[in-house]
Amino acid sequence: MKKQKVILFTTAVLAVSVAITMPMGTAQAGELRVGYTEDALTLDPANHRARTTQTIIRNMYDGLVTRDPNMKVVPQAAESWKAIDPTTYEVTLQNGITFHDGSPMTSEDVKYTFDRLTRDGAIGGQTSPRKSLVGPVKEVQIVDGRTVRFILSSPWPQFMAFLTLHEVVSKKFTEKVGADGMSKSVMGSGPYKLAKWRKGESVIMERFDGYYGGSQDLKPVGKACSETVIFKTIPENASRVAALLAGDVHIINDLPPHSVKQVENNANTRVMTVNGTRSTFMALNTQKKPFNDIRVRRAVAYAINRQLIVDKILGGKATLINGILGPDAFGKNKNLPAYEFDIAKSKVLLAEAGYPNGLDVTLDVTGKDKDIGQAIASLMTKAGIRTKVVVGESSQLTARFRTKGKPIDGQMYLTSWGNGSLDPVGIFVPTHRTNDRGNSSGYSNSTVDKLLDAANTETDQAKRAGLYSQAEAIVNKDLPKVYLWVAQDLYGVSNRLSGWQPSSDGRINLHDACVK
Amino acid sequence: MNFGKLIERLAQLIPVLLGVMVIVFFMMALTPGDPVDIMIGEQPISAEQEANLRHDMGLDLPPVERFIKFLGNAVTGNFGLSFFHRRPVIDVIAERLPATIELSLVSIILAILTSIPLGVLAAVKKNTIFDRVSTVGSLFGVSLPGFWFGILLLMLFAVHLRILPVSGRIGYAYEVDAVTHLLLIDSLIAGRLDTFANALSHLFLPALTLGLPMAAILMRVTRTSMLEVMSQDYIIFAEAKGISRTRILIRHALKNALIPTVTVAALETGSLLGGNMIVETVFGWPGLGRLVVESIFVHNYPLVQAAVLFYAVTYVFLNFFADILYTVLNPRVKL
């Protein structure tokens, strides 16, 4: 009797297991799936400040301008632009652009979009958190049905670079649905329209057959290749890799370096890389001993074998930097001297600085940088700079090191700064200008400040690049930070995928991507 | 059931909630890290624009003033806007809650259905091979880290065997009208067995990962309390009367032995309903746990406060529910 019940129970469990483990359907042709680390926070292009959200949204909303694979700013919905004077830019729209409901995009929509970004309380009482990304734009004037003029309150040479960060919304639709409607529905002019947003899980988009074709500078021009694209939220690295290997998704972002081999060894998948825009560095607290002494800072730089760490931990997928700017950034000084790995030199500098027997220091890192931190610490310890690695939580470390002028609480901080706009204003200024937001070394050099300020308003681009170049030469000498590398962004992709290239700005534009 | 007791419990809820609110609010406010800074990230901003953003998010006021304002709004059911989603936190939580409830319920059912029979059997067959194997098995169940076990299941069933999906709650091609927002129930209401099977296939691995440690704990509790009950006089008396073994086990022993199991199950249910960050992250499950943990990291105060209040209410009610169950299982127990 008892035995029968046990058998019955076991059979029932097995039956349920068999019922639910039905073979999974293969992906339909024309359906492209992306395993992405995060879900969109909102679908309103004006009401967020997250690059990940923008990456998803940008497949449904086009902007006036975008970037080509070399990160050059090119027109998208715009046909052309010109700077009339340092504070006036005129932008003309392409002919025949329509929103997903078939209504034409006009200069009214462009003006409305930027009014919504710049005016306080314009989003149902909230002010756009993207307001600062529009710079000193004071007003947008309508010239004719296809042409607008942006009037700036002061010269801002980065205007076109920052224009790539905004998408044009439909005035009619936005006024109809309001802020709440904009947060969960989409009326863009991009290659895909929203089919369904399953919050926390996936954003499902369908091809917009009335698409005007997109940027004339980015071939092929025309409607999108895939019928359906899905951004599937898979936050965990191992699960994202598993989804790629299982054929459940065709592109994954943020492929961890230690999974590169696994993806390369799989017959159906491969790795794609692109130069990233995030500079990794180790900030040294220049306000206090021992790092207020430039000789100690230089000793640290000579003690670290950067190439070894790149090869062993980052799988060789990073480019060394000798200043704050990445290799693709505007104004990058290509002639900066490197602090080549040299323990003897490091020890001499330490002795000169009064530490013949070495010294004890602490390196703060976040959990994700722990491996690199420990490698750096062991190299430094060999040179006599006995380094203890302390792992902390990101926002707490930020509060301790990025103090905007208040005393810094700590000695060394292994961190990084992203620069999606590829303009030095997005990275050089915050990390090196006196008391600025990302100045985690308490660095202050009035010459650097002056150069950065001058570059901020210099409209002659060649002169502007020269100013940044000069500033970078100074910080390379002063060494408030040990500049390490710009890691490549790693993507895992299916061999069935074609027509897609990763982009330095981290966007995943799926207009040309196809799945065979 | 005593209606007055329910009112009493509800009244007890007030100091609990107040205490929870004070603790959560000030812990969040005093933790280093600035939500405005986190939101701006690395993009440029002027000091004036930063100040405006701070004002917009209500963070320009001192913590005590903020707390009083928060309390005033919370009483009217207004928990404010999520800093990052820029929508009411109640809406954001409500979007994620059904996925967590569904996963929790299935895990609990799975755990109870396996643990109680196994626990009883282990007690009955005390010191046999079966008992030892199940005791060691339950030790494994409790000790296996969810993160590791989840990935292991994923690699086996989704990558190698390819018979279960990797992540998510339901296939893209499936759509079902939301009635309860629980996909299994909604698909049955709609009479869509294919959708039901698809939802179940997505649910299976996360529910197994989540249910296993719970089953292990419940099994051990059931076994211990069964052993205790089985040595009671009334069981020996029942045996002496010649009542069948099965009847004694189920009618007399199990009913009493279940009281500690119910307590533990209620507490475990409470923690499951809070969402499980690890399982939700591994399986890309769009639940509350992941949302709340992510919100803690980015200092999304309004969302964390509302979510913790929800947890507190859930716990109080589940405890109450367990108390009621005691009276059903053992009429000598009074509320």
Interface residues (C-beta under 8 A of the other chain):
Chain A: M1 K2 F9 S17 A19 I20 T21 M22 P23 M24 G25 Q28 E31 D39 L41 T42 D44 N47 H48 R49 A50 R51 D120 I123 Q126 T127 P129 K131 S132 L133 D180 S183 K196 R198 K199 G200 E201 S202 I204 T228 I230 K232 T233 I234 P235 E236 A238 S239 A242 A243 L245 A246 G247 D248 E393 S394 S395 Q396 T398 A399 R400 R402 W417 G418 N419 G420 S421 V425 G426 I427 V429 P430 R437 G438
Chain B: T31 P32 G33 D34 D37 I38 M39 I40 G41 E42 Q43 P44 I45 S46 Q49 E50 N52 L53 D56 L81 F84 H85 R86 R87 E95 R96 A99 P117 I151 L154 M155 F157 A158 V159 R162 I163 L164 P165 V166 S167 G168 R169 G171 Y172 A173 E175 A197 L200 S201 F204 T246 T281 V282 F283 G284 P286 G287 R290 L291 F297 V298 H299
